């Protein structure tokens, strides 16, 4: 205890000495770094709360950003416009609009359209409310009778939903010369007027603007006028107070900003605590640390978050937290059957790949360990498949096991079966029969993995001292006994290494299955990663795919930890 107290006191004194050697300039730099980092992290936290976490008080902001993203994607352009924090109900109700130039006149009335939501483009005489077939964003709403100052009575309106929708929920006008646009509109937000801006599409410039008054049932709606000075296409759109594009960017880069901000704060704190010379080592390590945080650990954390939402790959980021619903589906509903079936198929594949790797690799290593240098070429040939891309190998083996392009083969046969037929042997329908499809994939696996295991075992065998074998021969041990009591025990660390790496890799098998069978026929080769892929990219159920991934990750983690704990007790690492 006294020794620990002395060590703590020594460290305190050492830290005080370090701080004493910090120059005033370095101290000021540290304070500046802390302030800057906190600002960057705060911006990132705002984007993270609004985007990934769907934080309630920021929901209206996020809703408008997601709506603008969807509209921009549908229109094939970038996110633009501005928003306020009043959500979908912060837009404008348009009753009637008309335009006039020296040679043209046109009008559009909300009375001309059928009531309903999710409408595509609504066209009038020279004017239209634009939308697309993919993004049907318009609403024709029923109103209490509204009187316009031109004598018209309106009982419905076209709703421009939200200030953040920019040019995709608005009024469009194309003219051949200068003129005047007249609009009868009110703000749908009680007691709050809304800004309307006329944009020229050729350069995005604001041509004119006016303020739509708050709705007043007792009053008469007066016109808003917008003058345009040249021919072209114009958009009349609502305009909020906060720009959309920067907010969308912040939400996209939220995690990066959070991590970078935290790193800047940490560096600032270190500048206050130690000399610059000691900071150099830290700065060399930080890029790698940030890389792992951003591309390794954060995706795992975010996968867990997604598993508690209803996220789909086709959504523009909008999602709702639904608690344990995805896990309930996985274990108690229709997903349970597929989960256990996929886990069984994965376990079967893993068992056979591990057996093929360990047994085949060791036997080949025994064979090549007894050969002379003249057989080095043969070793290279056996090892070479490991360097060939899995997808390329899978395509080749599809041709071998099943391909209508194979010479003399029909649709259910491949090169292998054709060769067997020359000897009167009828081969199975490898990749199109549910009972043999997994075996067909394992043929490719065996071809790829045994050479790698052979090289690992071979290098380990050649490191075993020959004194053990000479002593065993003197004691009368034959070759089998030498292999059993010397070679196998001394290869235990190598066997453990190959077992763990092969086990993890085989549980995550995907490429060969995806190329050769796609998980079929039926579900015969639907291994876990293939099922996760199909859930996410075929069924577009991203959240369910994330839930399966989380459970699969836990299974792998537990199995690996159990293996390592067992090996520490039973594997001898002494040569």
C-alpha positions, 0 to 999 in steps of 0.5 A: 500500500505504501509503495502504491501511495508513493507511486501516485505521489510521484506521478502527481509531481511528474504531471505538475512538472510537465504542466510547468514546462507548458509555454504560454503560447502552447497554453493558449493553443490548448484553450483554443483547441478545446473551444473549437473542438466543443463547437465542432462536437456540438454541431455533430451532436445536433446532427446526430440527435436530429438524424440517427437518434430522431430526437423528439424536440428536433423531429420537425427539423429532421422531417423537413430535411428528409422530405427535401432529400426525397424531393430532391432525389425524385427531381434528380437535383441537390437539396436546396431551400430553407426551413423553419421549425414548424414542420409540415404545417408551416406551409402555404395554402394557395387558392387561385393564381394567374399570370399576365404578359404582353402576349399571354394569360393563364390561371390555375384554381384549386377548385379545378382539382379533386380533393386528396393527398399524395398527388402528382403534378396539378396543371392549370392554364399555363401554371402548374403545381409540380410533382413527379410520379415517384414523389407525389407531394401535393395535397388538395385540402378542403377549406371553410369558404374563403372569399377573394377580393376578386369576388371568387369564393373558394372551398378548397386549396392546394397546400404547399407542405412546409417551408423546407420543401423549396422548389418541389412543393411550389407553383411553376410558371413558364413565360415568353416575356416579362409580366406579373404573377398574381397569387391568392394565398394564406399562411397555414400557420395560425397568426404567422405570415409566411414568405413566398419567393419567386425564383428564376430557375436558370440561375436560381436568383430571387426575382421577387418576394411577398408575405402570405398573411395568416389565415383569417376566416372573417377577412377577404384574401387579397392578392400577392403580386410578383413581377418578372422581367424576362422570359423563362421558367419561374418557381414560386416557393415558400421560404423559411429561415434556416438553410436546408443544405447545410443542415442536411450535410451536418446530419450526414456527417454528424458522427464524423464531426462528433469524433473529430470534435472529441479528438480536437478537445482531447488534443487541447487538453493534452496541450495543457498538460504536457510538453510539445515533445511528448505530443508528437507520439500521440499525434502519430497514433491518433489518425489510426485511432480515429480511423478505427473509431469511424470505420470499425467501432461506430458501424457496430454501434450504429448497427445495434441502433438500427436494429431498434428502428423500422429503417428500410434501405429505400427510405431517405433516412427517416425512421422510427424507434420500435423497441424490440419488435425486430427481435420479437419477429426474429425469435417469436414470429416468422423470422424464427424458422428462417433464423434457426434454419439458416444457423443450422446451414451455417453450422453445417458448412462451418463444420465441414470447412473446418474439417477439410481445412485441418485434416486436408491441410495436415495430410498435405503438409505431411506429404510435402514435408517428406518431398525434396526441393523438386516438388516446390512447384507442386506446393505452389500449385496447391497454394495458388487457389488462395490468391484467386478471387472468390467470385472468379473461382465461383464462376469457374466452379459453376461451369464445372458443376453446372452449366449449359455451356459445358460441351456435351452437357445438358442444363442439369449437368456440368463438366464434372458430370460429363467427365463422370458420364464417360465412365458410366457414372451419373453424377448428382445435380450439384447446384440445382438439387437442394440435397447437394447444393451445399456440397457443391459449394464445399467443393469450391471451398476445399479447393481454396483452403487446403493449400493455405492450411498446408503451407501453415502446417508445413512451416510449423512442422519444419520448425519441430526439432528433429531430436524428438523424432530421433529419440522416439525412433530409438525408443521403438516408436513407428511413424504413426506413433511419432505423428500421434505423440509428437507432431500433433501435440506440437502442432496444437498452437497452429491447429488452434490458429487455423481453427479459430480463423477458419471458424470465423471465416466460414461462419461469415461465408458469403461470396461463394454462396451468393455467386453460385446459388444465391442461397438456393435452391429454396433455402438449401444454402441460405447461410446467415450472411446470405440471409442478412444480405437478402433481408437488407438488399432484396426485401429492403428490411434494413432494420431486420437485417441489422437485428439478425446481424447483432444476434449473429455477432454475439454468437460469433463473439461467444464461440470465439471467446469459448474457444480461446478460453479452452485453448489457454487451458489445453494447448501447449505453446512450448516447443 
